[in-house]
């Protein structure tokens, strides 16, 4: 029997799909993704969806191919069809963004290539309410803005996270009868997310009372609505005219400046709040200052009442 809360979450998340549509569950072999796969197969039969599993071997640990192979066997036993195992190369060194980010990029490239080549309508990911709370706390610790604090979307293009409203404890209880894999990275304190999971959130739950995790997830939902509204207004406010920009509220103007910088070739992951405020000073605190240098070899200058974004061409 499928848990009723999880079933309802999946039915809501997949409600727009048609009978015969092909969806894949990203399955690491861990408890969360295996629980999602088991539940998705059950709901898929109800909805007449084709539910498969896609297993990524990041090749970062000894024995990773064995873990991927064992996960494939389990997925087949649970009734997934098709079951696909894909090895990927994870970038390292300067410019990779760190191990977690590089692994995510490699994984997503594989997901998207498979989906394109096989007409998969969605890739389901096993993030839970606890993962959402961890994302919000990490954003707070980094001094991120509303968009970052809004956490993960339940539907984000190709990707769907049906379990974002469900606690990790409940999700994992549904696979207590199965042998699942625990990624050593998930308990490695070198990673900030692990420290939040193992130390910070438990302390908050103890000191502030139960319900902190759910409250943080609700905060993400509310901030996402706010950020979506601000982004929509931003799209209608794009201008390089200093006089026009000066009249915009700060929250909108800085979003416009960020978008102009990114559209000019600036790497959004490297573009900081300080960079955006420096551009804003060309409007609000203009005293003839020189160009602002941005990541990605983009320079911003003010000339004849306009902001000029120029990307330098490397020889």
C-alpha positions as CSV (number, residue, x, y, z in Angstrom):
1,X,0.0,0.0,0.0
2,X,1.2,3.5,-0.8
3,X,1.1,6.1,1.9
4,X,-1.9,8.4,1.3
5,X,-0.1,11.7,1.9
6,X,2.6,10.7,-0.6
7,X,0.0,9.5,-3.1
8,X,-1.9,12.8,-2.9
9,X,1.4,14.7,-3.4
10,X,2.3,12.7,-6.5
11,X,-1.2,12.9,-8.0
12,X,-1.2,16.7,-7.6
13,X,2.3,17.1,-9.0
14,X,1.6,14.9,-12.1
15,X,-2.0,16.1,-12.7
16,X,-1.2,17.8,-16.0
17,X,0.3,14.7,-17.6
18,X,-1.6,12.5,-20.0
19,X,-2.0,8.7,-20.1
20,X,1.0,7.2,-21.9
21,X,3.4,10.0,-21.0
22,X,6.9,9.0,-20.1
23,X,8.4,10.1,-16.8
24,X,11.7,9.1,-15.2
25,X,12.7,9.1,-11.6
26,X,16.2,10.2,-10.8
27,X,17.2,7.4,-8.5
28,X,20.5,7.4,-6.5
29,X,19.7,4.3,-4.6
30,X,19.2,6.4,-1.4
31,X,16.0,6.1,0.7
32,X,14.4,9.3,-0.6
33,X,14.7,8.5,-4.3
34,X,13.8,4.9,-3.9
35,X,10.7,5.9,-1.9
36,X,9.8,8.3,-4.7
37,X,10.3,5.6,-7.3
38,X,8.2,3.1,-5.5
39,X,5.3,5.6,-5.0
40,X,5.6,7.0,-8.6
41,X,5.3,3.4,-10.1
42,X,2.1,2.9,-8.0
43,X,0.6,6.3,-9.1
44,X,1.9,5.7,-12.6
45,X,-0.2,2.6,-12.9
46,X,-3.3,4.5,-11.7
47,X,-2.7,7.3,-14.2
48,X,-1.4,5.0,-17.0
49,X,2.0,6.7,-17.1
50,X,5.2,5.1,-18.2
51,X,7.5,5.4,-15.1
52,X,11.1,4.5,-15.5
53,X,14.3,5.1,-13.4
54,X,17.4,6.9,-14.5
55,X,20.5,6.1,-12.4
56,X,23.6,8.4,-12.6
57,X,27.0,7.0,-11.8
58,X,29.1,10.0,-10.9
59,X,32.2,7.9,-10.7
60,X,33.4,9.9,-7.6
61,X,33.8,7.0,-5.2
62,X,35.2,3.5,-5.3
63,X,32.5,1.1,-6.0
64,X,30.1,3.6,-7.5
65,X,29.4,1.4,-10.5
66,X,28.4,-1.4,-8.1
67,X,26.0,0.9,-6.3
68,X,24.5,2.0,-9.6
69,X,24.2,-1.6,-10.8
70,X,22.5,-2.6,-7.5
71,X,20.1,0.4,-7.8
72,X,19.2,-0.7,-11.3
73,X,18.3,-4.2,-10.1
74,X,16.2,-2.7,-7.3
75,X,14.4,-0.4,-9.7
76,X,13.6,-3.3,-12.0
77,X,12.3,-5.3,-9.1
78,X,10.0,-2.4,-8.1
79,X,8.6,-2.4,-11.6
80,X,10.3,0.6,-13.2
81,X,10.4,0.4,-17.0
82,X,12.7,1.5,-18.6
83,X,15.7,1.5,-16.2
84,X,18.7,3.4,-17.5
85,X,22.2,3.7,-15.9
86,X,24.4,6.5,-17.2
87,X,28.1,7.1,-16.1
88,X,29.1,10.8,-16.1
89,X,32.3,12.7,-15.8
90,X,32.2,15.4,-13.0
91,X,34.3,18.5,-13.6
92,X,37.0,19.3,-11.0
93,X,39.4,22.2,-10.4
94,X,39.1,25.9,-11.1
95,X,35.8,27.0,-12.6
96,X,33.9,23.8,-11.6
97,X,32.0,25.5,-8.8
98,X,32.8,22.9,-6.2
99,X,32.1,19.2,-6.0
100,X,28.4,19.4,-5.2
101,X,27.7,21.9,-8.0
102,X,29.8,20.1,-10.6
103,X,28.1,16.8,-9.8
104,X,24.7,18.4,-10.1
105,X,25.6,19.9,-13.5
106,X,26.9,16.6,-14.8
107,X,23.8,14.8,-13.5
108,X,21.4,17.4,-15.0
109,X,23.2,17.3,-18.4
110,X,22.6,13.5,-18.5
111,X,19.0,13.9,-17.4
112,X,18.3,16.5,-20.1
113,X,20.0,14.6,-22.9
114,X,18.0,11.5,-22.0
115,X,14.8,13.4,-21.9
116,X,15.4,15.1,-25.2
117,X,16.3,11.8,-27.0
118,X,13.5,9.8,-25.5
119,X,10.7,12.3,-25.2
120,X,10.5,12.0,-21.4
121,X,8.0,14.6,-20.1
122,X,9.5,14.9,-16.6
123,X,12.3,13.9,-14.4
124,X,11.1,13.4,-10.8
125,X,13.5,14.2,-8.0
126,X,13.3,13.0,-4.4
127,X,13.7,16.3,-2.5
128,X,11.6,16.4,0.7
129,X,10.3,19.2,3.0
130,X,13.5,18.8,5.0
131,X,15.6,19.5,1.9
132,X,13.6,22.6,1.3
133,X,14.2,23.8,4.9
134,X,17.9,23.2,4.5
135,X,18.0,25.2,1.3
136,X,16.4,28.2,3.1
137,X,18.8,28.1,6.0
138,X,21.8,27.9,3.7
139,X,20.4,30.9,1.8
140,X,20.0,32.8,5.0
141,X,23.6,32.0,6.1
142,X,24.9,33.2,2.7
143,X,23.0,36.5,2.9
144,X,21.0,35.6,-0.3
145,X,18.1,37.5,-1.6
146,X,14.4,36.5,-1.9
147,X,14.9,34.3,-5.0
148,X,17.5,32.1,-3.3
149,X,15.4,32.0,-0.1
150,X,12.4,30.9,-2.1
151,X,14.0,27.4,-2.3
152,X,13.1,24.8,-4.8
153,X,10.0,24.7,-7.0
154,X,7.8,21.6,-7.1
155,X,7.7,22.0,-10.9
156,X,10.7,23.6,-12.6
157,X,10.6,22.9,-16.3
158,X,11.7,19.3,-16.9
159,X,12.2,18.7,-13.2
160,X,9.5,17.9,-10.6
161,X,9.8,17.4,-6.9
162,X,6.5,15.8,-5.7
163,X,7.7,15.3,-2.1
164,X,8.6,18.9,-1.2
165,X,5.6,19.0,1.2
166,X,6.4,15.6,2.8
167,X,8.8,15.1,5.7
168,X,11.9,13.1,5.2
169,X,10.9,10.8,8.1
170,X,7.7,9.8,6.5
171,X,9.3,9.3,3.1
172,X,12.0,7.1,4.4
173,X,9.5,5.1,6.5
174,X,8.0,3.8,3.3
175,X,11.1,1.9,2.3
176,X,12.2,0.5,5.7
177,X,11.7,-3.0,4.2
178,X,14.2,-2.4,1.3
179,X,17.9,-2.3,1.3
180,X,18.9,1.2,0.2
181,X,22.2,2.9,-0.2
182,X,23.4,5.7,2.0
183,X,25.8,8.0,0.1
184,X,28.8,8.8,2.3
185,X,28.6,12.4,1.1
186,X,25.2,12.7,2.9
187,X,26.9,12.3,6.3
188,X,30.2,14.0,5.5
189,X,30.5,17.2,7.6
190,X,32.8,18.8,5.0
191,X,29.6,19.8,3.2
192,X,27.6,22.7,4.5
193,X,24.3,21.0,3.8
194,X,25.2,18.1,5.9
195,X,26.1,20.3,8.8
196,X,22.8,22.0,8.5
197,X,21.0,18.7,8.4
198,X,22.9,17.0,11.2
199,X,23.5,19.9,13.6
200,X,21.7,23.2,12.8
201,X,18.2,22.0,12.2
202,X,18.1,19.5,15.1
203,X,19.2,22.4,17.4
204,X,16.5,24.7,16.1
205,X,13.9,22.0,16.5
206,X,15.1,21.4,20.1
207,X,15.4,25.0,21.1
208,X,12.4,26.5,19.3
209,X,10.1,23.6,19.3
210,X,8.9,21.1,16.6
211,X,7.6,22.5,13.4
212,X,10.7,24.6,12.4
213,X,11.3,22.5,9.3
214,X,7.8,22.9,8.1
215,X,7.8,26.7,8.9
216,X,11.0,27.2,6.9
217,X,9.4,25.4,3.9
218,X,6.3,27.6,4.2
219,X,8.6,30.6,4.2
220,X,10.1,29.4,0.9
221,X,6.6,29.2,-0.6
222,X,5.7,32.7,0.4
223,X,9.0,34.2,-0.7
224,X,8.7,32.4,-4.1
225,X,5.4,34.2,-4.7
226,X,7.0,37.5,-3.9
227,X,10.1,36.8,-6.0
228,X,7.9,35.7,-9.0
229,X,5.9,39.0,-8.8
230,X,9.0,41.1,-8.6
231,X,10.6,39.2,-11.6
232,X,7.4,39.8,-13.6
233,X,7.5,43.5,-13.0
234,X,11.3,43.5,-13.8
235,X,10.6,42.0,-17.2
236,X,8.4,45.0,-18.1
237,X,11.0,47.5,-16.7
238,X,14.1,46.7,-18.7
239,X,15.9,49.8,-19.8
240,X,19.4,51.2,-20.0
241,X,18.2,54.8,-19.7
242,X,19.5,56.3,-16.4
243,X,16.6,58.6,-15.9
244,X,14.1,55.8,-16.3
245,X,16.1,53.5,-14.0
246,X,16.4,56.1,-11.3
247,X,12.6,56.3,-11.0
248,X,12.3,52.5,-10.3
249,X,12.0,51.2,-6.7
250,X,15.3,49.8,-5.6
251,X,14.1,46.2,-5.5
252,X,13.1,46.4,-9.2
253,X,16.0,48.5,-10.4
254,X,18.6,46.2,-8.9
255,X,16.9,43.2,-10.6
256,X,16.9,45.1,-13.9
257,X,20.6,45.8,-13.5
258,X,21.4,42.1,-12.7
259,X,19.4,40.9,-15.7
260,X,21.2,43.5,-18.0
261,X,24.6,42.2,-16.7
262,X,23.7,38.6,-17.2
263,X,22.3,39.2,-20.7
264,X,25.6,41.0,-21.6
265,X,27.6,37.8,-20.8
266,X,28.2,38.1,-17.0
267,X,28.2,34.7,-15.2
268,X,25.2,34.8,-12.9
269,X,26.8,32.5,-10.4
270,X,29.7,34.9,-10.0
271,X,27.6,38.1,-10.1
272,X,27.4,39.2,-6.4
273,X,25.2,41.7,-4.6
274,X,28.3,44.0,-4.4
275,X,28.6,44.0,-8.1
276,X,25.0,45.0,-8.6
277,X,25.2,47.8,-6.0
278,X,28.3,49.1,-7.8
279,X,26.4,49.3,-11.0
280,X,23.5,51.0,-9.2
281,X,25.9,53.7,-7.9
282,X,26.3,54.7,-11.6
283,X,22.7,55.8,-11.3
284,X,22.1,56.8,-7.7
285,X,25.6,58.2,-6.7
286,X,27.0,59.4,-10.0
287,X,30.1,61.5,-9.8
288,X,31.9,60.6,-13.0
289,X,33.3,57.3,-11.8
290,X,35.0,55.0,-14.2
291,X,33.8,51.6,-15.5
292,X,32.6,48.8,-13.3
293,X,34.3,45.5,-14.0
294,X,32.1,42.4,-13.7
295,X,32.8,38.7,-13.9
296,X,32.9,37.4,-17.4
297,X,34.9,40.3,-18.8
298,X,31.9,42.6,-18.8
299,X,32.5,46.4,-18.2
300,X,29.7,48.8,-17.3
301,X,30.0,52.5,-18.0
302,X,27.6,55.5,-17.9
303,X,27.7,57.6,-21.0
304,X,25.2,60.3,-22.3
305,X,22.5,59.2,-19.8
306,X,22.8,55.5,-20.7
307,X,24.3,52.5,-19.1
308,X,26.6,50.7,-21.5
309,X,27.4,47.0,-20.9
310,X,30.4,45.8,-23.0
311,X,31.9,42.3,-23.0
312,X,35.6,42.3,-23.8
313,X,36.6,39.9,-26.5
314,X,39.6,37.8,-25.5
315,X,42.4,37.7,-28.2
